[in-house]
Amino acid sequence: MKKWLIPLIIIAVLAFVLYQWAVGFNNTAVEYEADAKTAWSNVESSYQRRNDLIGNLVKTVQGAADFERTTLREVIEARAKATSTTIDANDITAENIAQFQQAQTGLSSALSRLLVSVERYPDIKANQNFLELQSQLEGTENRINVARDRYNEKVNIYDVHTTKFPGKLLASLFGFEEMPRYKADPGSENAPDVNFEFD
């Protein structure tokens, strides 16, 4: 065997090993990124379910002729804004998530005011459709929380894969960027100020 052939074989084997490693890294990163995008779609789907339920809830409440129109209008407007704010799974950025979250928080606030207002209307509170929708909304809020947590878990797996050395070198070479996590609403880290007044 010629002496020059041995280094050539070693270089070819090393090149093949590096190629396989790069392909493996890329394919795994693509898979993890797709999992995170699917998890984000599930977050939006959970919010869409809530928006649909709120639409039905508003229709039920509208049946009460003397119900506060301002509160209903606020919910309808907040729902319209929330449903129009979506994120393309290929463009998940911290700014887009913050905008999406702000719209959803606005809807949550308007919905809370609606549910508080309903307390003054015994006919609505006794309405079976309203009670069922209210129960489904509570379950949907839990689904939303689970979906957000799962999204963050998938993003974490992807981010760890693409930011650990030496994968980080390939991530930048292949164009993989860190994905943003879903964060708590600003101010939610503070305990609510509860004031009990007794007569």
GUDREN-45809 format. One line per 4 residues: their letters; for each residue x, y, z of N, C-alpha, C, O. Coordinates in steps of 0.2 Angstrom, whole numbers, plus 5000, padded with zeros to 4 digits. Atoms other than C-alpha are relative to their C-alpha. Layout:
# residues N
a	X,Y,Z,X,Y,Z,X,Y,Z,X,Y,Z | ...
//
This chain:
# residues 199
mkkw	5004,4994,5000,5000,5000,5000,5004,5006,5000,5009,5007,5004 | 4996,4994,5001,5007,5017,4995,4999,5004,5007,4993,5005,5009 | 5000,4996,4994,5011,5029,5010,4996,5006,4999,4993,5007,5005 | 5004,4995,5001,5002,5043,5003,4992,4999,5001,4988,5003,5002
lipl	5006,5002,5000,4986,5033,5003,4997,5000,5007,4991,5001,5008 | 5002,5001,4993,4985,5031,5022,4997,5007,5002,4991,5007,5005 | 5003,4994,4998,4983,5050,5026,4994,5002,4996,4989,5005,4999 | 5006,4998,5004,4970,5052,5012,4994,4996,5002,4989,4999,5003
iiia	5005,5004,4997,4960,5038,5019,4998,5003,5007,4992,5003,5008 | 5002,4997,4993,4961,5046,5037,4996,5006,4999,4991,5007,5002 | 5003,4993,5002,4956,5063,5029,4992,4998,4998,4988,5001,5000 | 5007,5002,5003,4941,5054,5020,4996,4998,5006,4990,5000,5006
vlaf	5004,5003,4994,4935,5045,5036,4998,5006,5004,4992,5006,5006 | 5002,4994,4996,4936,5061,5046,4995,5005,4997,4990,5007,5000 | 5005,4996,5003,4927,5071,5033,4993,4997,5000,4988,5000,5001 | 5007,5004,5000,4913,5057,5032,4997,5001,5007,4991,5002,5008
vlyq	5002,5000,4993,4912,5057,5051,4997,5007,5002,4992,5008,5005 | 5003,4993,4999,4910,5077,5052,4994,5001,4996,4989,5004,4998 | 5006,4999,5004,4898,5076,5038,4994,4997,5003,4988,5000,5003 | 5006,5004,4996,4887,5063,5047,4998,5004,5006,4992,5004,5008
wavg	5002,4997,4994,4888,5073,5063,4996,5007,4998,4991,5008,5001 | 5003,4994,5002,4883,5089,5054,4993,4999,4997,4988,5002,4999 | 5007,5001,5003,4868,5081,5045,4996,4998,5006,4990,4999,5006 | 5004,5002,4994,4863,5073,5062,4998,5006,5004,4992,5006,5006
fnnt	5001,4994,4996,4864,5089,5071,4994,5004,4996,4989,5006,4999 | 5005,4996,5004,4854,5098,5057,4993,4997,5000,4988,5000,5001 | 5007,5003,5000,4840,5085,5056,4997,5000,5007,4991,5001,5007 | 5003,4999,4993,4838,5085,5075,4998,5007,5001,4992,5007,5004
avey	5002,4993,4999,4837,5104,5075,4994,5001,4997,4989,5004,4999 | 5006,4999,5004,4824,5104,5061,4994,4996,5004,4989,4999,5004 | 5005,5003,4996,4814,5091,5071,4998,5003,5006,4992,5004,5008 | 5002,4997,4994,4815,5100,5087,4997,5007,4999,4992,5009,5003
eada	5003,4993,5002,4811,5117,5079,4992,4998,4998,4988,5002,4999 | 5006,5001,5002,4796,5109,5071,4995,4998,5005,4989,5000,5006 | 5004,5002,4994,4790,5101,5087,4998,5007,5004,4992,5007,5007 | 5002,4994,4997,4791,5119,5095,4995,5004,4996,4990,5007,4999
ktaw	5005,4997,5004,4781,5126,5081,4993,4997,5000,4988,5001,5001 | 5006,5004,4999,4768,5113,5082,4997,5002,5007,4991,5003,5008 | 5002,4998,4993,4767,5117,5101,4997,5007,5000,4992,5008,5004 | 5002,4993,5000,4765,5135,5097,4993,5000,4997,4988,5004,4999
snve	5007,5001,5003,4750,5130,5085,4995,4998,5005,4989,5000,5005 | 5005,5002,4995,4742,5121,5100,4999,5006,5005,4993,5006,5007 | 5001,4994,4995,4744,5137,5111,4994,5004,4996,4989,5006,4999 | 5004,4996,5004,4735,5147,5097,4993,4996,5000,4988,4999,5000
ssyq	5006,5004,5001,4722,5133,5095,4996,5000,5007,4990,5001,5007 | 5003,5000,4993,4718,5133,5114,4997,5007,5001,4991,5008,5003 | 5003,4993,5000,4716,5152,5113,4994,5001,4995,4989,5004,4997 | 5005,5000,5005,4705,5150,5098,4993,4997,5003,4988,4999,5002
rrnd	5005,5003,4996,4694,5138,5108,4997,5005,5005,4990,5005,5005 | 5003,4995,4996,4692,5151,5121,4996,5006,4997,4991,5007,4999 | 5003,4995,5003,4688,5164,5109,4993,4998,4997,4988,5002,4997 | 5006,5003,5002,4674,5153,5102,4995,5000,5005,4989,5002,5005
lign	5004,5000,4994,4667,5150,5119,4998,5007,5002,4992,5008,5004 | 5002,4994,4998,4667,5168,5123,4995,5003,4995,4990,5007,4998 | 5005,4998,5005,4657,5172,5107,4994,4997,5002,4989,5001,5002 | 5006,5003,4998,4644,5160,5113,4998,5003,5007,4992,5004,5008
lvkt	5001,4997,4994,4645,5167,5130,4996,5007,4999,4991,5009,5003 | 5002,4993,5001,4642,5185,5124,4993,4999,4997,4988,5003,4999 | 5006,5001,5003,4627,5178,5113,4995,4999,5006,4989,5001,5006 | 5005,5001,4995,4619,5171,5129,4999,5006,5004,4993,5007,5006
vqga	5001,4995,4996,4622,5186,5139,4996,5006,4997,4992,5009,5000 | 5004,4994,5003,4615,5198,5126,4993,4999,5000,4989,5003,4999 | 5007,5002,4999,4598,5189,5128,4997,5004,5006,4991,5005,5006 | 5003,4996,4995,4596,5199,5144,5000,5007,4998,5005,5010,4997
adfe	5001,4994,5003,4589,5215,5138,5003,5006,5004,5006,5011,5001 | 4997,4994,4996,4595,5226,5152,5007,4999,5002,5010,5003,5006 | 4993,5001,4998,4613,5219,5153,5004,5006,4998,5003,5009,4992 | 4995,4994,5001,4627,5232,5153,5003,5000,4993,5007,4995,4992
rttl	4998,5000,5007,4630,5236,5135,5008,5002,5000,5011,4999,4995 | 4993,4998,5000,4647,5244,5139,5005,4994,5001,5010,4993,4997 | 4996,5006,4999,4654,5228,5146,5000,4995,4995,5005,4993,4993 | 5000,5004,5006,4648,5218,5132,5004,5002,4994,5007,4999,4991
revi	4996,4997,5006,4655,5230,5119,5008,4999,5001,5011,4997,4997 | 4993,5001,4999,4672,5229,5128,5002,4993,4999,5008,4992,4996 | 4998,5007,5001,4672,5210,5127,5000,4999,4993,5005,4995,4990 | 5000,5001,5007,4667,5210,5109,5006,5003,4996,5009,5000,4992
eara	4994,4997,5003,4681,5222,5104,5006,4997,5002,5010,4996,4998 | 4994,5004,4997,4694,5213,5115,5000,4994,4996,5006,4991,4994 | 5000,5006,5003,4689,5197,5107,5002,5001,4992,5006,4997,4990 | 4998,4999,5007,4690,5204,5089,5007,5002,4999,5011,4999,4995
kats	4993,4998,5000,4707,5211,5093,5004,4993,5001,5010,4992,4998 | 4996,5006,4998,4713,5194,5101,5000,4995,4994,5005,4992,4992 | 5000,5005,5005,4707,5184,5086,5004,5002,4994,5006,4998,4989 | 4997,4997,5006,4715,5196,5073,5008,5000,5002,5012,5001,4997
ttid	4993,5000,4999,4732,5194,5082,5002,4993,5001,5001,4989,5005 | 4998,5007,5000,4740,5178,5077,5008,5000,4998,5010,5006,4996 | 4993,5000,5002,4758,5173,5074,5001,4994,4995,4999,4988,4996 | 4998,5005,5005,4765,5163,5059,5005,4996,5004,5010,4999,5006
andi	4995,5005,4996,4774,5148,5066,5007,5001,4997,5012,4999,5001 | 4993,4999,5002,4789,5153,5055,5003,5007,5002,5008,5008,5000 | 4998,4993,4998,4790,5170,5063,4998,5001,5007,4996,5006,5009 | 5001,4999,4993,4789,5167,5081,5006,5004,5003,5012,5001,5004
taen	4996,4996,4997,4798,5181,5089,4998,5003,5007,4992,5002,5008 | 5002,4997,4993,4798,5189,5107,4995,5005,4999,4991,5006,5003 | 5004,4995,5001,4790,5204,5100,4993,4998,4998,4988,5000,5000 | 5007,5003,5002,4776,5194,5091,4996,4997,5006,4990,4998,5007
iaqf	5003,5003,4994,4773,5184,5107,4997,5005,5004,4992,5004,5007 | 5002,4994,4996,4772,5200,5117,4994,5003,4998,4989,5004,5002 | 5006,4997,5003,4759,5207,5105,4994,4996,5001,4989,4998,5002 | 5005,5005,4999,4749,5191,5105,4998,5000,5007,4992,5000,5009
qqaq	5001,5001,4993,4750,5190,5124,4996,5006,5002,4991,5006,5006 | 5004,4994,4998,4744,5208,5126,4993,5000,4998,4989,5002,5001 | 5007,5001,5003,4729,5205,5115,4996,4995,5004,4990,4996,5006 | 5003,5005,4996,4725,5189,5125,4998,5003,5007,4993,5001,5010
tgls	5001,4998,4993,4727,5198,5142,4994,5005,5000,4991,5006,5004 | 5006,4995,5000,4715,5212,5136,4994,4997,5000,4989,4999,5003 | 5006,5004,5000,4702,5199,5132,4999,4997,5007,4993,4997,5009 | 5001,5003,4993,4705,5190,5149,4997,5006,5005,4993,5004,5008
sals	5003,4995,4995,4702,5207,5158,4993,5002,4998,4989,5002,5003 | 5007,4998,5002,4686,5211,5148,4996,4994,5002,4990,4996,5004 | 5004,5006,4998,4680,5193,5151,4999,5000,5008,4993,4999,5010 | 5001,5000,4992,4683,5195,5170,4995,5005,5002,4991,5004,5006
rllv	5005,4995,4999,4673,5211,5170,4993,4998,4998,4988,4999,5002 | 5007,5002,5002,4659,5203,5161,4997,4995,5005,4992,4995,5007 | 5002,5005,4995,4659,5188,5173,4998,5003,5007,4993,5001,5010 | 5001,4997,4994,4659,5200,5188,4993,5003,4999,4989,5003,5004
sver	5007,4996,5001,4644,5210,5180,4994,4995,5000,4989,4997,5003 | 5006,5005,5000,4634,5194,5178,4998,4998,5007,4992,4996,5008 | 5002,5001,4993,4634,5192,5197,4994,5003,5002,4990,5001,5006 | 5006,4996,4998,4621,5205,5197,4993,4998,4996,4988,5001,4997
ypdi	5006,5002,5004,4609,5196,5185,4999,4992,5002,5001,4988,4998 | 5001,5007,4999,4602,5180,5193,4997,4996,4995,4998,4990,4994 | 5003,5004,5006,4592,5175,5177,5006,4998,4996,5006,4992,4994 | 4994,5003,5004,4609,5174,5168,5004,4995,5004,5006,4990,5001
kanq	4996,5005,4996,4618,5165,5182,4996,4993,5000,4999,4988,5001 | 5004,5006,5000,4604,5152,5182,4999,4997,4993,4997,4991,4993 | 5001,5003,5007,4604,5150,5163,5005,4994,4999,5011,4995,5000 | 4996,5006,5001,4610,5132,5159,5005,5001,4995,5011,4999,4996
nfle	4995,4998,5005,4619,5138,5143,5006,5004,5003,5012,5002,5002 | 4995,4996,4997,4628,5151,5153,5005,4996,5005,5011,4997,5004 | 4997,5004,4995,4633,5139,5167,5005,4995,4996,5011,4994,4998 | 4995,5005,5004,4640,5126,5154,5005,5004,4997,5011,5001,4997
lqsq	4995,4996,5004,4649,5139,5144,5006,5003,5005,5012,5002,5004 | 4995,4998,4995,4657,5146,5160,5004,4994,5002,5010,4995,5003 | 4997,5006,4998,4662,5128,5165,5005,4999,4995,5011,4997,4996 | 4995,5002,5005,4670,5125,5148,5006,5005,4999,5011,5004,4998
legt	4995,4995,5000,4679,5142,5149,5005,4998,5005,5011,4999,5004 | 4995,5001,4995,4687,5137,5165,5005,4994,4998,5011,4994,4999 | 4996,5006,5003,4693,5120,5157,5005,5003,4995,5010,5000,4995 | 4996,4997,5006,4699,5130,5142,5006,5004,5003,5012,5003,5000
enri	4994,4996,4996,4710,5141,5154,5005,4995,5002,5011,4997,5001 | 4995,5005,4998,4718,5126,5160,5004,4997,4994,5010,4996,4995 | 4997,5003,5006,4721,5119,5143,5005,5005,4997,5011,5003,4995 | 4995,4995,5002,4729,5136,5138,5007,5000,5004,5012,5000,5001
nvar	4994,5000,4996,4741,5135,5153,5004,4994,4998,5010,4994,4998 | 4996,5006,5002,4746,5117,5148,5003,5001,4994,5009,4999,4993 | 4998,4999,5007,4748,5122,5130,5006,5004,5000,5011,5003,4997 | 4994,4996,4999,4760,5136,5135,5006,4997,5003,5011,4998,5001
dryn	4994,5004,4997,4770,5125,5146,5003,4995,4996,5009,4994,4995 | 4997,5005,5005,4772,5112,5133,5004,5003,4994,5009,5001,4992 | 4996,4996,5005,4777,5125,5120,5007,5002,5003,5012,5001,5000 | 4993,4998,4996,4791,5131,5133,5004,4994,5000,5010,4995,5000
ekvn	4996,5006,5000,4796,5113,5135,5004,4999,4994,5010,4997,4993 | 4998,5001,5007,4798,5111,5116,5006,5005,4998,5011,5003,4995 | 4995,4995,5002,4807,5127,5114,5007,4999,5004,5012,5000,5002 | 4994,5002,4996,4819,5122,5129,5004,4995,4996,5010,4995,4996
iydv	4996,5006,5003,4824,5106,5120,5003,5003,4994,5009,5001,4993 | 4997,4997,5006,4827,5115,5104,5006,5005,5001,5011,5004,4999 | 4995,4995,4998,4837,5129,5112,5006,4997,5003,5012,4999,5001 | 4994,5004,4997,4848,5117,5122,5004,4997,4994,5010,4997,4994
httk	4996,5003,5006,4852,5108,5106,5004,5004,4996,5009,5003,4994 | 4997,4995,5005,4856,5123,5096,5005,5005,5003,5009,5009,5000 | 4995,4995,4997,4866,5133,5109,5005,4996,5004,5010,5000,5006 | 4994,5004,4997,4877,5119,5117,5005,5000,4995,5005,4998,4989
fpgk	4995,5001,5004,4894,5118,5111,5001,4993,4999,5000,4989,5004 | 4998,4996,5006,4899,5112,5098,4995,5001,4995,4996,5004,4990 | 5006,4999,5004,4882,5112,5091,4998,5007,4998,4996,5009,4993 | 5001,4993,5001,4881,5131,5093,5004,5002,4993,5001,5007,4990
llas	4996,4999,5006,4894,5132,5079,4996,4999,4993,4996,5002,4989 | 5004,5003,5006,4883,5122,5067,4994,5004,4999,4991,5006,4994 | 5007,4997,5000,4867,5131,5072,5001,5007,4997,4997,5009,4993 | 4999,4994,5003,4874,5148,5067,5001,4999,4992,4999,5003,4988
lfgf	4998,5002,5007,4881,5140,5051,4993,4998,4996,4993,5000,4990 | 5006,5003,5003,4864,5132,5047,4994,5005,5001,4988,5004,4998 | 5005,4995,4999,4854,5148,5052,4995,4998,5005,4989,5001,5005 | 5005,5001,4994,4845,5141,5068,5002,5005,5005,5007,5006,5007
eemp	5000,4994,4995,4841,5155,5080,4996,4998,5006,4992,4993,5006 | 5003,5002,4994,4836,5154,5098,4992,5002,4999,4991,5007,4997 | 5007,4999,5000,4817,5153,5100,4997,5003,5006,5000,5002,5012 | 5003,4997,4994,4807,5164,5112,4996,4996,5004,4992,4992,5001
ryka	5005,5003,4996,4798,5157,5127,4994,5004,5001,4994,5010,5001 | 5006,4996,4998,4780,5162,5132,5001,5001,5008,5003,4997,5012 | 4999,4998,4993,4782,5172,5148,4994,5002,5003,4989,5004,5000 | 5006,4998,4996,4770,5177,5162,4999,5007,4998,5003,5011,4996
dpgs	5002,4993,5001,4761,5193,5160,5004,5005,5004,5005,5003,5010 | 4996,4996,4996,4771,5208,5166,4995,5002,5006,4990,5004,5006 | 5003,4999,4994,4767,5211,5184,4997,4994,5004,4995,4995,5010 | 5003,5006,4997,4760,5194,5187,5005,4997,5006,5003,4992,5010
enap	4995,5003,4995,4776,5190,5198,4998,5003,5007,5000,5001,5012 | 5002,4997,4994,4768,5202,5211,4994,4997,5003,4989,4996,4999 | 5006,5002,4996,4756,5196,5224,4994,5005,4999,4995,5011,5000 | 5006,4995,5001,4738,5203,5221,4999,5004,5007,5000,5001,5012
dvnf	5002,4996,4994,4733,5217,5233,4993,4998,5002,4988,5001,4999 | 5007,5002,4998,4718,5209,5242,4999,5004,5007,5002,5004,5012 | 5002,4996,4995,4709,5220,5254,4993,4998,5002,4988,4999,4999 | 5007,5002,4997,4695,5212,5265,4998,5005,5005,5001,5007,5009
efd	5003,4995,4995,4683,5224,5273,4995,4997,5003,4990,4993,5000 | 5005,5003,4996,4672,5219,5287,4996,5005,5003,4998,5010,5005 | 5004,4995,4997,4657,5228,5292,4999,4999,5008,4996,5003,5011
//
